[in-house]
Amino acid sequence: MTSLQAVASTRLYRMIADQIAARIKAGDFPAGGRLPAERELAEQLQVSRASVREALIALEIEGYVDVRVGTGVFVCPPREDGKYQDAAQPAAADSVEATDIGPFDLLETRLLIEPECAALAAQKASPAQIAAIRAAHDAMSLTESPSVHDRAFHSAIGAACGNAALAAAISHIWHLSTLSPVFHRLEEHFVTTKVWIEAQKEHERILAAIADRDPIRARHAMHDHLVGILARLREDFGNVGIR
């Protein structure tokens, strides 16, 4: 059995996915079998478990594995022609870069800038802007498509921060997230009704801090919300793996 090679480059999760796919096609990971735990794969590859998580989701999109939350990650059989599904092609030219950006990179970038944006909004938002944040929050509890209003909530905070460049940066990161099939698949696995209820509670705390003109509390509330998102997307696939 050949050994996995340590990798260190941009688009790291894609390189990890390619290595695992090669092992699957070589028969080292047989169809129907469960892949090693994410922790074990991360140790062999000398990368973070978050990068392994992204790679496994990419492989699921391409038909190599079946991710069963609560059980593990299992190798799929190839098609009748002996091949696996080709990688999904980007829908538009400007999505090429986006599909190379891992979901955790996007979320960690949001963690760097959105808490400060919330603090600025607490200081600078007009009454109309606070009303827009509140409207987005209230709409999230009344819809079957909470992700639309989730984005509207964060965008409204960006618009209220008083810094057009910061607001544009936040909008662009959200745009990249919508173009990422790996991000979408992660959400399909882990963003449940229970998760949306928890996110709504976190939004409530952010809104209250901004409405109270408390920048320190707003900053901490947004930080805690984004850390919570990262934690929820790192829940175990099976009874062994990452958290």
FENHU-V365115 format. One record per residue. N is the residue number from 1. RES is the residue in one small letter. PSI is psi in whole degrees, -180 to 180 (none if undefined). Layout:
BEGIN
<<N,RES,PSI> <N,RES,PSI>>
END
This chain:
BEGIN
<<1,m,129> <2,t,156> <3,s,151> <4,l,145> <5,q,139> <6,a,141> <7,v,152> <8,a,101> <9,s,175> <10,t,164> <11,r,47> <12,l,-43> <13,y,-31> <14,r,-39> <15,m,-38> <16,i,-46> <17,a,-41> <18,d,-38> <19,q,-45> <20,i,-40> <21,a,-41> <22,a,-39> <23,r,-38> <24,i,-47> <25,k,-28> <26,a,-8> <27,g,5> <28,d,-31> <29,f,98> <30,p,152> <31,a,136> <32,g,-17> <33,g,160> <34,r,136> <35,l,158> <36,p,158> <37,a,151> <38,e,-37> <39,r,-43> <40,e,-44> <41,l,-42> <42,a,-38> <43,e,-41> <44,q,-40> <45,l,-12> <46,q,47> <47,v,174> <48,s,155> <49,r,-27> <50,a,-40> <51,s,-38> <52,v,-42> <53,r,-46> <54,e,-41> <55,a,-42> <56,l,-37> <57,i,-42> <58,a,-41> <59,l,-33> <60,e,-43> <61,i,-35> <62,e,1> <63,g,8> <64,y,-35> <65,v,162> <66,d,115> <67,v,120> <68,r,100> <69,v,129> <70,g,-11> <71,t,-51> <72,g,-165> <73,v,123> <74,f,145> <75,v,132> <76,c,151> <77,p,154> <78,p,171> <79,r,176> <80,e,-28> <81,d,6> <82,g,2> <83,k,163> <84,y,166> <85,q,139> <86,d,153> <87,a,143> <88,a,134> <89,q,144> <90,p,145> <91,a,-23> <92,a,161> <93,a,-38> <94,d,-2> <95,s,-6> <96,v,-49> <97,e,-40> <98,a,-42> <99,t,-13> <100,d,-7> <101,i,123> <102,g,148> <103,p,-38> <104,f,-30> <105,d,-43> <106,l,-44> <107,l,-38> <108,e,-31> <109,t,-42> <110,r,-38> <111,l,-29> <112,l,-33> <113,i,-31> <114,e,-34> <115,p,-41> <116,e,-35> <117,c,-43> <118,a,-39> <119,a,-42> <120,l,-39> <121,a,-37> <122,a,-30> <123,q,-34> <124,k,-13> <125,a,139> <126,s,164> <127,p,-38> <128,a,-38> <129,q,-38> <130,i,-38> <131,a,-37> <132,a,-40> <133,i,-43> <134,r,-41> <135,a,-41> <136,a,-40> <137,h,-47> <138,d,-37> <139,a,-29> <140,m,-29> <141,s,-6> <142,l,8> <143,t,156> <144,e,-1> <145,s,70> <146,p,-25> <147,s,-33> <148,v,-45> <149,h,-24> <150,d,-48> <151,r,-40> <152,a,-38> <153,f,-50> <154,h,-36> <155,s,-38> <156,a,-37> <157,i,-41> <158,g,-44> <159,a,-25> <160,a,-1> <161,c,-14> <162,g,7> <163,n,106> <164,a,-36> <165,a,-41> <166,l,-43> <167,a,-40> <168,a,-38> <169,a,-43> <170,i,-43> <171,s,-40> <172,h,-40> <173,i,-42> <174,w,-39> <175,h,-44> <176,l,-37> <177,s,-40> <178,t,-23> <179,l,-6> <180,s,111> <181,p,-29> <182,v,-42> <183,f,-45> <184,h,-43> <185,r,-38> <186,l,-45> <187,e,-38> <188,e,-38> <189,h,-36> <190,f,-16> <191,v,95> <192,t,177> <193,t,-39> <194,k,-40> <195,v,-42> <196,w,-36> <197,i,-42> <198,e,-42> <199,a,-37> <200,q,-39> <201,k,-40> <202,e,-40> <203,h,-39> <204,e,-41> <205,r,-37> <206,i,-48> <207,l,-45> <208,a,-41> <209,a,-42> <210,i,-44> <211,a,-32> <212,d,0> <213,r,42> <214,d,92> <215,p,-35> <216,i,-46> <217,r,-37> <218,a,-43> <219,r,-47> <220,h,-38> <221,a,-42> <222,m,-42> <223,h,-47> <224,d,-37> <225,h,-47> <226,l,-36> <227,v,-38> <228,g,-41> <229,i,-47> <230,l,-43> <231,a,-41> <232,r,-35> <233,l,-6> <234,r,12> <235,e,153> <236,d,140> <237,f,-41> <238,g,-155> <239,n,-1> <240,v,152> <241,g,-155> <242,i,165> <243,r,none>>
END
